[in-house]
Amino acid sequence: MSARRDGKKLRYSVGDPRVADLVVLAGSPAADNASAPTCCTRIVDGQD
């Protein structure tokens, strides 16, 4: 890992390209289930 200052920002980079593959793979399950929260309805206590 290396860091570079760009004004007020600090930019990090990772030298191992396999890390980018891991980030992409980690996002896949989230993308597959992105519509799940929109299909749920709110359950209110005391109402049938």
N, C-alpha and C positions, 0 to 999 in steps of 0.2 A: 504494500500500500504506500502511496505517496500523496503528499498534499501540496497544493499550490495556491498562493494568495492571489485573488483577483479583486483588488479594491477592498471592500468590506467583506467580501465572500471568501470562503476557504473551500477550494475544490479538491475533492479526493479522487484518486484513481486506483484501480486494482490491476496489478500486472498480470494476473492469471486469467486468461480468457474464459476458463471454465466457470468462473464466478458469474459472468453474464448469462451463461446457459442456465445456471441455477436460479437466477432471478426470473428468467423467462418461464422456467418450469414451475416456479412457485406461484406465478400469476395465473397459470392455466386452470387450476381448480377453482379459483375465484371467478374467472371469466365464465367457466362452465356453469356456475351456479348464480350468476348475476341476476337472473330473473326470479329466483326463489323468493326474495323478500317482497317483491311486488305482487306475488300471487296470494300472499297471506292477508287475512282480514283481522281486524281488531276484535277481540272478544271482550265484551263489557259485562261485568258481574251484574246479576239480577235481571238480565233481559233474555228472553227466549225467542 
